[in-house]
Amino acid sequence: MSFHKYITKFFEEVDERKLASVIDYTLLKVDADDGVVMSYVENVRRYGFRCLVLSPYQAIKLLDSGVRDICIASIVGFPNGYTTRDVKVFEAEKLFSSGVNEVDIVMNIQAFKSRNYSYVYEEIRSVVEVAKKYNGVVKVIIEAPLLSDEEKIKAVDIVAKAGADYVKTSTGFLGGGATLHDVYILWKAADGRVKIKAAGGIRSALDAISMLLIGADIIGTSSAVKIVDEYKKIRGR
């Protein structure tokens, strides 16, 4: 099947609501105030985005205000990943116990690059165990732009064996964002053992569609509204 036919089939089967349902709407700007957060909440409700990703402070504050009708995710060890395992476990426990549904945790890149794979595994596994107590979801950011293809394959294997739900391409803060090449490598290495989240630099409908067609299960982006609005115009329905 040609790429054109894949795109045509995608347009036929995926409407704007379905596209929105696989997008994590992300707000991690350091200057985002309460008003901005609430505008994102309303967009999640209006468009039906999969989840709203916020800083720990804003996520817990929002939950404490009584917002419980949408999926709320937050971050652990973000963005560098080099906090210790105990710190990451503490962060995860605090977030899940406060009502957060999902966490995106940054893998310890320094430990991984040093081939201390047992440490990386145990750290991820420890956060997964916390998540299980709350029926939470764990997405592990491996910062793919900083890894060789062989390292990406190894990282996926560790994430899958540790029991995480998703392996995520990147934070978007370090070394670049998601690429089609990286998403394909992760998808192939995962072989159904763990799902794929593409994030970092995804700003257009074509970016999102391409990532999903090449192997991503979900997308992370701060441009979610723009993407869905653009997709609606392209689809012409």
Residue frames as a rotation matrix with the C-alpha (Angstrom) as fourth column:
MET 1
0.580 0.814 0.000 0.00
0.814 -0.580 0.000 0.00
0.000 0.000 -1.000 0.00
SER 2
-0.179 -0.644 0.744 1.37
0.589 -0.676 -0.443 3.42
0.788 0.359 0.501 -0.95
PHE 3
-0.842 -0.174 -0.510 1.83
0.524 -0.486 -0.699 6.20
-0.126 -0.856 0.501 1.60
HIS 4
-0.805 0.592 0.048 -0.97
-0.514 -0.735 0.442 8.10
0.296 0.331 0.896 -0.15
LYS 5
-0.071 0.812 -0.580 -3.33
-0.073 0.576 0.814 5.19
0.995 0.100 0.018 0.46
TYR 6
-0.406 -0.143 -0.903 -2.29
0.838 0.338 -0.430 5.00
0.366 -0.930 -0.017 4.12
ILE 7
-0.984 0.029 -0.176 -3.08
0.042 -0.921 -0.387 8.69
-0.174 -0.388 0.905 4.55
THR 8
-0.526 0.838 -0.146 -6.41
-0.572 -0.221 0.790 8.34
0.630 0.499 0.595 2.73
LYS 9
-0.057 0.461 -0.885 -7.35
0.414 0.818 0.400 5.38
0.909 -0.344 -0.237 4.93
PHE 10
-0.729 -0.280 -0.624 -6.35
0.683 -0.244 -0.689 7.37
0.041 -0.928 0.369 8.01
PHE 11
-0.916 0.402 0.022 -8.61
-0.399 -0.914 0.071 10.26
0.048 0.056 0.997 7.00
GLU 12
-0.248 0.865 -0.435 -11.50
-0.368 0.332 0.869 7.86
0.896 0.376 0.236 6.42
GLU 13
0.089 0.248 -0.965 -11.17
0.565 0.785 0.254 6.09
0.820 -0.568 -0.070 9.76
VAL 14
-0.395 -0.360 -0.845 -9.99
0.913 -0.251 -0.321 8.84
-0.097 -0.899 0.427 12.10
ASP 15
0.494 0.572 0.655 -12.15
0.555 -0.787 0.269 11.89
0.670 0.230 -0.706 12.78
GLU 16
-0.024 -0.555 0.832 -11.06
-0.309 -0.787 -0.534 14.91
0.951 -0.270 -0.153 14.82
ARG 17
0.597 0.329 0.732 -12.37
-0.782 0.034 0.622 13.45
0.179 -0.944 0.278 18.09
LYS 18
0.965 -0.256 -0.047 -10.53
0.260 0.959 0.112 10.19
0.016 -0.120 0.993 17.56
LEU 19
0.206 -0.930 0.305 -7.30
0.415 -0.199 -0.888 12.04
0.886 0.310 0.345 16.78
ALA 20
0.112 -0.102 0.988 -7.70
-0.669 -0.744 -0.001 14.15
0.735 -0.661 -0.152 19.92
SER 21
0.883 0.370 0.288 -8.18
-0.459 0.553 0.695 10.97
0.098 -0.746 0.659 21.97
VAL 22
0.695 -0.709 -0.120 -4.57
0.709 0.703 -0.048 9.93
0.118 -0.051 0.992 21.31
ILE 23
0.016 -0.676 0.737 -3.02
0.266 -0.708 -0.655 13.31
0.964 0.207 0.168 22.12
ASP 24
0.190 -0.091 -0.978 -1.60
0.975 -0.104 0.199 14.26
-0.119 -0.990 0.069 25.51
TYR 25
0.613 0.110 0.782 -2.08
0.322 -0.939 -0.120 18.04
0.722 0.325 -0.611 25.71
THR 26
0.125 -0.754 -0.645 1.05
0.972 0.222 -0.072 19.39
0.198 -0.618 0.761 27.37
LEU 27
0.711 0.043 0.702 1.59
-0.029 -0.995 0.091 22.55
0.703 -0.085 -0.706 29.42
LEU 28
0.529 -0.614 -0.586 5.03
0.849 0.369 0.379 22.73
-0.016 -0.697 0.717 31.01
LYS 29
0.094 -0.455 0.885 5.91
0.327 -0.826 -0.459 26.38
0.940 0.333 0.071 30.47
VAL 30
-0.533 -0.411 -0.739 7.49
0.802 0.032 -0.596 27.78
0.269 -0.911 0.313 33.63
ASP 31
-0.987 0.147 -0.063 5.44
-0.121 -0.944 -0.306 30.99
-0.104 -0.295 0.950 33.40
ALA 32
-0.470 0.870 -0.152 2.04
0.163 0.254 0.953 29.28
0.868 0.423 -0.262 33.00
ASP 33
-0.860 0.216 0.462 -0.34
-0.509 -0.407 -0.759 30.78
0.024 -0.888 0.460 35.56
ASP 34
-0.647 0.650 0.400 -3.67
0.142 0.617 -0.774 29.44
-0.750 -0.444 -0.491 36.85
GLY 35
0.216 0.767 -0.604 -5.61
-0.524 -0.430 -0.735 31.17
-0.824 0.475 0.309 34.08
VAL 36
-0.235 -0.397 -0.887 -3.56
-0.963 0.220 0.156 29.47
0.133 0.891 -0.434 31.39
VAL 37
-0.973 -0.124 0.196 -4.03
-0.172 0.953 -0.251 26.11
-0.156 -0.278 -0.948 33.10
MET 38
-0.271 0.952 0.142 -7.80
0.041 0.159 -0.986 26.54
-0.962 -0.262 -0.083 33.17
SER 39
0.226 0.314 -0.922 -7.84
-0.877 -0.346 -0.333 27.42
-0.424 0.884 0.197 29.47
TYR 40
-0.668 -0.523 -0.530 -6.06
-0.685 0.711 0.162 24.13
0.292 0.471 -0.832 28.81
VAL 41
-0.813 0.449 0.371 -8.57
0.043 0.681 -0.731 22.29
-0.581 -0.578 -0.573 30.99
GLU 42
0.148 0.927 -0.346 -11.42
-0.377 -0.271 -0.886 23.73
-0.914 0.261 0.309 28.94
ASN 43
-0.020 -0.228 -0.974 -9.69
-0.999 0.028 0.014 22.70
0.024 0.973 -0.228 25.72
VAL 44
-0.955 -0.292 0.044 -9.32
-0.295 0.950 -0.105 19.14
-0.011 -0.114 -0.993 27.01
ARG 45
-0.429 0.878 0.215 -13.04
0.122 0.292 -0.949 19.06
-0.895 -0.380 -0.232 27.75
ARG 46
0.279 0.571 -0.772 -13.98
-0.629 -0.499 -0.596 20.64
-0.726 0.652 0.220 24.43
TYR 47
0.030 -0.374 -0.927 -11.73
-0.977 0.185 -0.106 18.59
0.211 0.909 -0.360 22.15
GLY 48
0.928 0.342 0.147 -11.54
-0.370 0.890 0.266 15.36
-0.039 -0.301 0.953 24.13
PHE 49
0.113 -0.965 -0.235 -7.78
-0.733 0.078 -0.675 15.14
0.670 0.249 -0.699 24.43
ARG 50
0.203 -0.076 -0.976 -6.43
0.239 0.971 -0.026 11.99
0.950 -0.228 0.215 26.01
CYS 51
0.384 -0.191 -0.903 -4.77
0.923 0.066 0.378 13.66
-0.012 -0.979 0.202 29.00
LEU 52
0.826 -0.194 0.530 -3.54
-0.128 -0.979 -0.159 17.02
0.549 0.064 -0.833 30.29
VAL 53
0.288 -0.826 -0.485 0.14
0.874 0.434 -0.220 17.02
0.392 -0.360 0.846 31.25
LEU 54
0.793 0.051 0.607 1.09
-0.147 -0.951 0.272 19.59
0.591 -0.304 -0.747 33.89
SER 55
-0.399 -0.889 0.225 3.93
-0.384 -0.061 -0.921 20.36
0.833 -0.454 -0.317 36.28
PRO 56
-0.514 0.184 -0.837 3.60
0.685 0.676 -0.272 18.65
0.516 -0.713 -0.474 39.68
TYR 57
-0.911 0.150 -0.383 2.65
0.169 -0.713 -0.680 21.97
-0.375 -0.685 0.625 41.28
GLN 58
-0.616 0.701 -0.359 -0.10
-0.788 -0.551 0.276 22.74
-0.005 0.453 0.892 38.79
ALA 59
-0.453 0.446 -0.772 -1.35
-0.122 0.827 0.549 19.15
0.883 0.343 -0.320 38.61
ILE 60
-0.618 0.178 -0.766 -1.84
0.750 0.426 -0.506 18.85
0.236 -0.887 -0.397 42.37
LYS 61
-0.880 0.293 -0.373 -3.27
-0.099 -0.882 -0.460 22.36
-0.464 -0.368 0.806 42.64
LEU 62
-0.576 0.679 -0.455 -5.80
-0.708 -0.136 0.693 21.57
0.409 0.721 0.559 39.92
LEU 63
-0.388 0.398 -0.831 -6.82
0.299 0.908 0.295 18.32
0.872 -0.134 -0.471 41.58
ASP 64
-0.769 0.052 -0.637 -7.14
0.628 -0.126 -0.768 20.04
-0.120 -0.991 0.064 44.95
SER 65
-0.841 0.473 -0.263 -9.50
-0.483 -0.875 -0.030 22.55
-0.245 0.102 0.964 43.31
GLY 66
-0.101 0.856 0.507 -11.85
-0.310 0.457 -0.833 19.68
-0.945 -0.241 0.219 42.48
VAL 67
0.244 0.141 -0.960 -11.12
-0.969 -0.001 -0.246 19.06
-0.036 0.990 0.137 38.80
ARG 68
-0.413 -0.338 0.845 -11.51
-0.431 0.890 0.145 15.32
-0.802 -0.305 -0.514 38.45
ASP 69
0.573 0.794 0.202 -13.39
-0.152 0.346 -0.926 14.89
-0.805 0.499 0.319 35.17
ILE 70
0.800 -0.381 -0.464 -10.32
-0.502 -0.002 -0.865 14.72
0.328 0.925 -0.193 32.92
CYS 71
0.709 -0.662 -0.246 -7.15
0.689 0.724 0.037 12.64
0.153 -0.195 0.969 32.84
ILE 72
0.851 -0.486 0.198 -4.31
-0.512 -0.853 0.107 14.52
0.117 -0.192 -0.974 34.53
ALA 73
0.662 -0.726 -0.189 -0.68
0.676 0.686 -0.267 13.54
0.323 0.049 0.945 34.07
SER 74
0.888 -0.460 0.020 2.51
-0.429 -0.811 0.398 14.99
-0.167 -0.362 -0.917 35.51
ILE 75
0.551 -0.781 -0.296 6.26
-0.239 0.192 -0.952 14.58
0.800 0.595 -0.081 35.36
VAL 76
0.940 -0.329 0.090 8.94
0.032 0.347 0.937 12.85
-0.340 -0.878 0.336 37.42
GLY 77
0.139 -0.983 0.118 12.68
0.557 0.176 0.812 13.56
-0.819 -0.047 0.572 37.29
PHE 78
0.538 0.236 0.809 12.01
0.839 -0.242 -0.487 16.16
0.081 0.941 -0.328 34.62
PRO 79
0.838 0.269 -0.474 13.73
-0.537 0.255 -0.804 17.18
-0.095 0.929 0.359 32.42
ASN 80
0.069 -0.965 -0.253 17.24
-0.965 0.000 -0.263 15.82
0.254 0.262 -0.931 33.08
GLY 81
0.692 0.357 -0.627 16.45
-0.305 0.932 0.195 12.49
0.654 0.057 0.754 34.71
TYR 82
-0.153 -0.891 -0.427 19.44
0.113 0.413 -0.904 12.47
0.982 -0.186 0.037 37.03
THR 83
0.060 0.237 0.970 17.66
-0.967 -0.227 0.116 12.73
0.248 -0.944 0.216 40.37
THR 84
-0.864 -0.476 0.166 18.09
-0.504 0.821 -0.270 9.58
-0.008 -0.317 -0.949 42.46
ARG 85
-0.630 0.625 -0.462 15.71
0.238 0.721 0.651 6.65
0.740 0.300 -0.602 42.53
ASP 86
-0.521 0.428 -0.738 14.40
0.837 0.090 -0.539 7.56
-0.164 -0.899 -0.405 45.99
VAL 87
-0.732 0.227 -0.643 13.56
-0.153 -0.974 -0.170 11.07
-0.664 -0.026 0.747 44.81
LYS 88
-0.767 0.447 -0.460 11.70
-0.511 0.008 0.860 9.76
0.388 0.895 0.222 41.76
VAL 89
-0.556 0.568 -0.606 9.76
0.607 0.776 0.171 7.28
0.568 -0.273 -0.777 43.88
PHE 90
-0.596 0.306 -0.742 8.84
0.570 -0.490 -0.660 10.09
-0.566 -0.816 0.118 46.29
GLU 91
-0.795 0.280 -0.537 7.67
-0.504 -0.799 0.329 12.28
-0.337 0.533 0.776 43.42
ALA 92
-0.698 0.526 -0.485 5.60
-0.179 0.529 0.830 9.47
0.693 0.666 -0.275 41.93
GLU 93
-0.551 0.477 -0.684 4.03
0.812 0.497 -0.307 8.60
0.194 -0.725 -0.661 45.29
LYS 94
-0.675 0.262 -0.690 3.11
0.190 -0.842 -0.505 12.23
-0.713 -0.472 0.518 45.92
LEU 95
-0.775 0.350 -0.526 1.57
-0.631 -0.472 0.616 12.64
-0.033 0.809 0.586 42.48
PHE 96
-0.612 0.554 -0.564 -0.42
0.060 0.744 0.665 9.41
0.789 0.373 -0.489 42.41
SER 97
-0.561 0.395 -0.727 -1.64
0.828 0.263 -0.496 9.80
-0.005 -0.880 -0.475 46.00
SER 98
-0.721 0.271 -0.638 -2.85
-0.064 -0.942 -0.328 13.30
-0.690 -0.196 0.697 45.09
GLY 99
0.291 0.941 0.170 -4.99
0.038 0.166 -0.985 11.91
-0.956 0.294 0.013 42.28
VAL 100
-0.113 -0.406 -0.907 -2.75
-0.914 -0.316 0.255 12.20
-0.391 0.857 -0.335 39.24
ASN 101
0.805 0.559 0.196 -3.59
-0.417 0.770 -0.484 9.47
-0.422 0.308 0.853 36.72
GLU 102
0.813 -0.538 0.224 -0.30
0.547 0.573 -0.610 9.17
0.200 0.618 0.760 34.85
VAL 103
0.593 -0.692 -0.412 3.36
-0.188 -0.616 0.765 10.13
-0.783 -0.376 -0.496 35.16
ASP 104
0.872 -0.487 0.038 6.00
0.112 0.124 -0.986 10.74
0.476 0.864 0.163 32.51
ILE 105
0.784 -0.621 0.002 9.33
-0.013 -0.014 1.000 9.85
-0.621 -0.784 -0.019 34.12
VAL 106
0.635 -0.656 -0.407 12.72
-0.698 -0.262 -0.666 10.69
0.331 0.708 -0.624 32.65
MET 107
0.860 -0.410 -0.302 15.06
0.432 0.902 0.003 7.71
0.271 -0.133 0.953 32.57
ASN 108
0.644 -0.722 -0.251 18.43
-0.134 -0.430 0.893 8.23
-0.753 -0.542 -0.374 34.25
ILE 109
0.957 -0.249 -0.147 20.44
-0.149 0.010 -0.989 8.97
0.248 0.968 -0.027 31.10
GLN 110
0.187 -0.946 0.264 23.74
-0.951 -0.241 -0.192 9.21
0.245 -0.215 -0.945 32.98
ALA 111
-0.027 -0.135 0.991 23.28
-0.579 0.810 0.095 5.73
-0.815 -0.571 -0.100 34.47
PHE 112
0.826 0.413 0.383 22.18
0.061 0.610 -0.790 4.37
-0.560 0.676 0.479 31.11
LYS 113
0.794 -0.573 -0.202 25.16
-0.442 -0.317 -0.839 5.86
0.416 0.756 -0.506 29.26
SER 114
-0.131 -0.844 0.521 27.40
-0.991 0.109 -0.073 4.35
0.005 -0.526 -0.851 31.94
ARG 115
-0.245 0.166 -0.955 25.79
-0.401 0.880 0.255 0.97
0.883 0.445 -0.149 31.15
ASN 116
-0.964 0.053 0.262 24.44
-0.238 0.280 -0.930 0.72
-0.123 -0.958 -0.257 34.67
TYR 117
-0.565 0.768 -0.300 21.39
-0.341 0.114 0.933 -1.01
0.751 0.630 0.198 33.25
SER 118
-0.383 0.418 -0.824 20.39
0.755 0.656 -0.018 -2.70
0.533 -0.629 -0.566 36.50
TYR 119
-0.779 0.078 -0.622 20.07
0.395 -0.710 -0.583 0.72
-0.488 -0.700 0.522 38.17
VAL 120
-0.825 0.480 -0.299 17.94
-0.560 -0.622 0.548 2.04
0.077 0.619 0.781 35.30
TYR 121
-0.439 0.662 -0.608 15.72
0.084 0.704 0.705 -1.04
0.895 0.258 -0.364 35.44
GLU 122
-0.462 0.229 -0.857 15.28
0.868 0.316 -0.383 -0.93
0.183 -0.921 -0.345 39.22
GLU 123
-0.902 0.115 -0.416 14.50
0.030 -0.945 -0.326 2.78
-0.430 -0.306 0.849 39.17
ILE 124
-0.634 0.700 -0.329 11.77
-0.631 -0.222 0.743 2.38
0.448 0.679 0.582 36.56
ARG 125
-0.376 0.473 -0.797 10.47
0.354 0.868 0.349 -0.75
0.857 -0.151 -0.493 38.25
SER 126
-0.761 0.040 -0.648 10.22
0.634 -0.167 -0.755 1.11
-0.139 -0.985 0.102 41.57
VAL 127
-0.806 0.492 -0.330 8.05
-0.498 -0.864 -0.074 3.82
-0.321 0.104 0.941 40.01
VAL 128
-0.483 0.630 -0.607 5.92
-0.405 0.454 0.794 1.18
0.776 0.630 0.036 38.27
GLU 129
-0.565 0.239 -0.789 5.30
0.670 0.692 -0.270 -0.47
0.482 -0.681 -0.551 41.64
VAL 130
-0.836 0.290 -0.466 4.09
0.128 -0.723 -0.679 2.85
-0.534 -0.627 0.567 43.05
ALA 131
-0.693 0.568 -0.443 1.80
-0.713 -0.451 0.537 3.33
0.105 0.688 0.718 40.05
LYS 132
-0.621 0.436 -0.651 0.26
0.113 0.872 0.476 -0.11
0.775 0.222 -0.591 40.50
LYS 133
-0.781 0.307 -0.544 -1.05
0.593 0.091 -0.800 0.86
-0.196 -0.947 -0.253 43.94
TYR 134
-0.399 0.599 -0.695 -3.12
-0.140 -0.788 -0.599 3.59
-0.906 -0.142 0.398 42.31
ASN 135
0.312 0.439 0.843 -3.89
0.717 0.473 -0.512 1.94
-0.623 0.764 -0.168 38.96
GLY 136
0.505 -0.196 -0.841 -1.66
-0.326 -0.945 0.024 4.61
-0.799 0.262 -0.541 37.44
VAL 137
0.909 -0.197 0.367 0.09
0.415 0.355 -0.838 4.74
0.035 0.914 0.405 34.09
VAL 138
0.345 -0.877 -0.334 3.86
0.038 -0.343 0.939 5.12
-0.938 -0.336 -0.085 33.66
LYS 139
0.953 -0.160 0.257 5.50
0.250 -0.065 -0.966 6.57
0.171 0.985 -0.022 30.55
VAL 140
0.424 -0.880 -0.214 9.30
0.475 0.014 0.880 6.46
-0.771 -0.475 0.424 30.46
ILE 141
0.957 -0.162 -0.242 11.17
-0.286 -0.678 -0.677 9.16
-0.055 0.717 -0.695 28.55
ILE 142
0.612 -0.758 0.228 14.42
0.670 0.649 0.361 7.77
-0.421 -0.068 0.904 27.14
GLU 143
0.488 -0.382 -0.785 15.60
-0.375 -0.904 0.207 10.98
-0.788 0.193 -0.584 25.43
ALA 144
0.675 -0.085 0.733 16.09
0.526 0.752 -0.398 9.22
-0.517 0.654 0.553 22.10
PRO 145
0.930 -0.334 0.155 17.99
-0.080 -0.593 -0.801 12.11
0.359 0.733 -0.578 20.42
LEU 146
0.362 -0.830 0.425 20.86
-0.930 -0.293 0.220 11.46
-0.058 -0.475 -0.878 22.84
LEU 147
0.182 -0.213 0.960 21.02
-0.308 0.915 0.261 7.72
-0.934 -0.343 0.101 22.12
SER 148
-0.772 -0.397 -0.497 22.40
-0.617 0.280 0.735 5.62
-0.153 0.874 -0.461 19.29
ASP 149
0.067 0.830 -0.554 19.98
-0.817 0.365 0.447 3.24
0.573 0.423 0.702 17.58
GLU 150
-0.271 -0.245 -0.931 21.49
0.198 0.932 -0.303 0.34
0.942 -0.266 -0.204 19.51
GLU 151
-0.992 -0.097 -0.077 21.01
0.100 -0.251 -0.963 2.24
0.074 -0.963 0.259 22.77
LYS 152
-0.426 0.904 0.018 17.39
-0.899 -0.426 0.106 3.01
0.103 0.029 0.994 21.85
ILE 153
0.123 0.434 -0.893 16.72
-0.367 0.855 0.365 -0.68
0.922 0.283 0.264 21.36
LYS 154
-0.604 -0.429 -0.671 18.35
0.453 0.509 -0.732 -1.48
0.656 -0.747 -0.113 24.71
ALA 155
-0.941 0.270 0.205 16.36
-0.336 -0.679 -0.653 1.26
-0.037 -0.683 0.730 26.45
VAL 156
-0.076 0.957 -0.279 13.07
-0.872 0.071 0.483 -0.06
0.483 0.280 0.830 25.06
ASP 157
-0.047 -0.003 -0.999 13.94
0.100 0.995 -0.007 -3.53
0.994 -0.100 -0.047 26.33
ILE 158
-0.894 -0.326 -0.309 14.63
0.341 -0.046 -0.939 -2.21
0.291 -0.944 0.152 29.84
VAL 159
-0.717 0.677 0.165 11.43
-0.697 -0.690 -0.197 -0.14
-0.019 -0.256 0.966 29.89
ALA 160
0.073 0.769 -0.635 9.35
-0.662 0.514 0.546 -3.09
0.746 0.381 0.546 28.72
LYS 161
-0.217 -0.238 -0.947 10.87
0.369 0.878 -0.305 -5.52
0.904 -0.416 -0.103 31.21
ALA 162
-0.986 -0.164 -0.029 10.37
0.098 -0.427 -0.899 -3.01
0.135 -0.889 0.437 34.04
GLY 163
-0.449 0.888 -0.097 6.64
0.878 0.419 -0.231 -3.07
-0.164 -0.188 -0.968 33.34
ALA 164
-0.670 0.205 -0.713 6.06
-0.109 -0.978 -0.179 0.51
-0.734 -0.042 0.678 32.20
ASP 165
0.285 0.905 0.316 3.09
0.366 0.202 -0.908 1.24
-0.886 0.374 -0.274 29.98
TYR 166
0.979 0.045 0.198 4.81
0.199 -0.406 -0.892 3.49
0.040 0.913 -0.406 27.43
VAL 167
-0.134 -0.982 -0.131 8.26
0.830 -0.184 0.526 4.36
-0.541 -0.038 0.840 26.18
LYS 168
0.854 0.469 -0.224 8.43
0.341 -0.831 -0.440 8.03
-0.392 0.299 -0.870 25.20
THR 169
0.568 -0.642 0.515 10.83
0.661 -0.016 -0.750 9.57
0.489 0.767 0.415 22.70
SER 170
-0.523 -0.837 0.162 11.92
0.665 -0.519 -0.537 12.76
0.534 -0.173 0.828 24.41
THR 171
-0.190 0.389 -0.901 11.22
0.785 -0.491 -0.378 15.65
-0.589 -0.780 -0.212 26.73
GLY 172
0.580 0.290 0.761 11.64
0.734 -0.591 -0.334 18.18
0.353 0.753 -0.556 23.95
PHE 173
0.969 -0.242 -0.043 13.98
-0.176 -0.806 0.566 20.05
-0.172 -0.541 -0.823 26.29
LEU 174
0.165 -0.966 0.200 17.21
-0.454 0.106 0.885 18.15
-0.876 -0.236 -0.421 25.56
GLY 175
-0.620 -0.694 0.366 18.86
-0.081 0.521 0.850 17.24
-0.780 0.498 -0.379 22.29
GLY 176
-0.846 0.327 -0.420 15.83
-0.480 -0.124 0.869 17.60
0.232 0.937 0.262 20.02
GLY 177
-0.092 0.930 0.356 12.36
-0.884 0.088 -0.460 16.13
-0.459 -0.357 0.814 19.61
ALA 178
0.203 0.293 0.934 10.68
0.026 0.952 -0.304 13.12
-0.979 0.086 0.186 18.08
THR 179
-0.456 -0.292 -0.841 11.69
-0.841 -0.167 0.514 11.90
-0.290 0.942 -0.170 14.63
LEU 180
0.616 0.686 -0.387 10.02
-0.782 0.594 -0.191 9.35
0.099 0.421 0.902 12.39
HIS 181
-0.015 -0.729 -0.685 13.22
-0.375 0.639 -0.672 7.33
0.927 0.247 -0.283 12.47
ASP 182
-0.837 -0.346 0.423 13.24
-0.493 0.143 -0.858 7.17
0.236 -0.927 -0.291 16.26
VAL 183
-0.030 0.915 0.403 9.55
-0.914 0.137 -0.381 6.30
-0.404 -0.380 0.832 16.53
TYR 184
0.606 0.223 -0.764 10.00
-0.633 0.717 -0.293 3.47
0.482 0.661 0.576 14.04
ILE 185
-0.413 -0.839 -0.354 13.04
-0.317 0.496 -0.808 2.14
0.854 -0.221 -0.471 15.90
LEU 186
-0.748 0.171 0.641 11.13
-0.647 0.022 -0.762 2.19
-0.144 -0.985 0.094 19.20
TRP 187
0.315 0.947 -0.061 8.04
-0.924 0.291 -0.247 0.58
-0.216 0.134 0.967 17.67
LYS 188
0.407 -0.224 -0.885 10.06
-0.481 0.772 -0.416 -2.21
0.776 0.595 0.206 16.10
ALA 189
-0.672 -0.738 -0.062 12.07
-0.286 0.336 -0.897 -2.83
0.682 -0.586 -0.437 19.28
ALA 190
-0.471 0.571 0.672 8.94
-0.855 -0.109 -0.506 -2.81
-0.216 -0.814 0.540 21.45
ASP 191
-0.817 0.138 -0.560 7.31
-0.219 0.824 0.522 -5.56
0.534 0.549 -0.643 19.40
GLY 192
0.088 0.990 -0.110 4.03
-0.078 0.117 0.990 -5.05
0.993 -0.078 0.088 21.26
ARG 193
-0.199 -0.228 -0.953 5.57
0.836 0.468 -0.287 -5.30
0.512 -0.853 0.098 24.73
VAL 194
-0.308 0.069 -0.949 5.20
0.625 -0.737 -0.256 -1.60
-0.717 -0.672 0.184 25.50
LYS 195
0.641 0.624 0.447 3.35
0.755 -0.411 -0.511 1.25
-0.135 0.665 -0.735 23.78
ILE 196
-0.444 -0.842 0.305 5.01
0.894 -0.441 0.083 4.24
0.065 0.309 0.949 22.12
LYS 197
0.683 0.555 -0.474 4.55
0.563 -0.814 -0.141 7.94
-0.464 -0.171 -0.869 22.90
ALA 198
-0.144 -0.683 0.716 6.03
0.926 -0.349 -0.146 10.41
0.349 0.642 0.683 20.43
ALA 199
0.834 0.387 -0.393 6.77
0.517 -0.796 0.314 13.85
-0.191 -0.466 -0.864 21.86
GLY 200
-0.014 -0.830 -0.557 8.96
0.330 -0.530 0.781 16.84
-0.944 -0.173 0.282 21.18
GLY 201
-0.751 -0.384 -0.537 8.55
-0.253 -0.584 0.771 19.19
-0.610 0.715 0.341 18.24
ILE 202
-0.642 0.622 0.448 5.21
0.767 0.512 0.388 17.81
0.012 0.592 -0.805 17.02
ARG 203
-0.685 0.248 -0.685 3.42
0.074 -0.911 -0.405 20.96
-0.725 -0.328 0.606 15.93
SER 204
-0.510 0.512 -0.691 1.32
-0.856 -0.377 0.353 20.17
-0.079 0.772 0.631 12.84
ALA 205
0.532 0.786 0.317 -1.37
-0.694 0.618 -0.369 17.73
-0.485 -0.024 0.874 11.78
LEU 206
0.689 -0.331 -0.645 1.04
-0.428 0.532 -0.730 16.15
0.585 0.779 0.225 9.31
ASP 207
-0.444 -0.843 0.303 3.62
-0.734 0.148 -0.663 15.70
0.515 -0.517 -0.684 12.08
ALA 208
-0.263 0.424 0.867 1.04
-0.818 0.378 -0.433 13.92
-0.511 -0.823 0.248 14.25
ILE 209
0.776 0.608 -0.169 -0.36
-0.590 0.604 -0.535 11.75
-0.223 0.515 0.828 11.47
SER 210
0.334 -0.742 -0.581 3.12
-0.550 0.347 -0.760 10.68
0.765 0.573 -0.292 10.36
MET 211
-0.595 -0.566 0.571 4.11
-0.779 0.229 -0.584 9.71
0.200 -0.792 -0.577 13.91
LEU 212
0.070 0.725 0.685 0.96
-0.729 0.506 -0.461 7.65
-0.681 -0.467 0.564 14.36
LEU 213
0.843 0.265 -0.469 1.35
-0.534 0.519 -0.667 5.90
0.066 0.813 0.579 11.01
ILE 214
0.092 -0.917 -0.388 4.99
-0.580 0.267 -0.770 5.01
0.810 0.295 -0.507 11.67
GLY 215
-0.260 -0.189 -0.947 4.28
0.370 0.886 -0.279 3.41
0.892 -0.422 -0.160 15.06
ALA 216
-0.942 -0.075 0.326 3.30
-0.243 -0.515 -0.822 5.86
0.229 -0.854 0.467 17.81
ASP 217
-0.436 0.826 -0.356 0.28
0.853 0.506 0.129 4.96
0.287 -0.248 -0.925 19.92
ILE 218
0.681 0.607 -0.410 -0.09
0.706 -0.693 0.145 8.44
-0.196 -0.388 -0.901 21.38
ILE 219
0.004 -0.606 0.796 1.31
0.604 -0.633 -0.484 11.94
0.797 0.483 0.363 20.83
GLY 220
0.240 0.033 -0.970 2.52
0.873 -0.445 0.201 14.51
-0.425 -0.895 -0.136 23.34
THR 221
-0.473 -0.391 0.789 2.34
0.752 -0.646 0.131 18.15
0.459 0.656 0.600 22.29
SER 222
-0.543 0.282 -0.791 1.57
0.425 -0.721 -0.548 21.68
-0.725 -0.634 0.271 23.43
SER 223
-0.815 0.194 -0.546 0.13
-0.533 -0.621 0.575 22.34
-0.228 0.759 0.609 19.95
ALA 224
-0.778 0.492 0.391 -2.81
0.435 0.871 -0.229 19.96
-0.453 -0.008 -0.891 20.34
VAL 225
0.184 0.904 -0.386 -5.53
0.221 -0.421 -0.880 22.49
-0.958 0.077 -0.277 19.52
LYS 226
-0.015 -0.295 -0.956 -3.68
-0.812 -0.554 0.183 23.71
-0.583 0.779 -0.231 16.43
ILE 227
-0.913 -0.407 0.038 -3.14
-0.326 0.781 0.533 20.13
-0.247 0.474 -0.845 15.28
VAL 228
-0.503 0.791 0.348 -6.78
0.621 0.611 -0.491 19.08
-0.601 -0.031 -0.798 15.59
ASP 229
0.347 0.617 -0.706 -8.10
-0.075 -0.733 -0.677 22.29
-0.935 0.287 -0.208 14.01
GLU 230
-0.297 -0.569 -0.767 -5.64
-0.849 -0.210 0.485 21.88
-0.437 0.795 -0.421 11.15
TYR 231
-0.938 -0.045 0.344 -6.60
0.045 0.967 0.251 18.22
-0.344 0.251 -0.905 10.75
LYS 232
-0.049 0.998 0.041 -10.27
0.450 0.059 -0.891 19.15
-0.892 -0.025 -0.452 10.52
LYS 233
0.353 0.133 -0.926 -9.53
-0.577 -0.748 -0.328 21.58
-0.736 0.650 -0.187 7.67
ILE 234
-0.643 -0.674 -0.364 -7.33
-0.720 0.370 0.587 19.09
-0.261 0.640 -0.723 5.83
ARG 235
-0.811 0.376 0.449 -9.90
0.320 0.926 -0.197 16.34
-0.490 -0.016 -0.871 6.20
GLY 236
-0.908 0.404 -0.110 -12.59
-0.364 -0.633 0.683 18.70
0.206 0.660 0.722 4.95
ARG 237
-0.337 0.824 -0.456 -15.48
0.459 0.567 0.685 17.24
0.822 0.022 -0.569 6.93
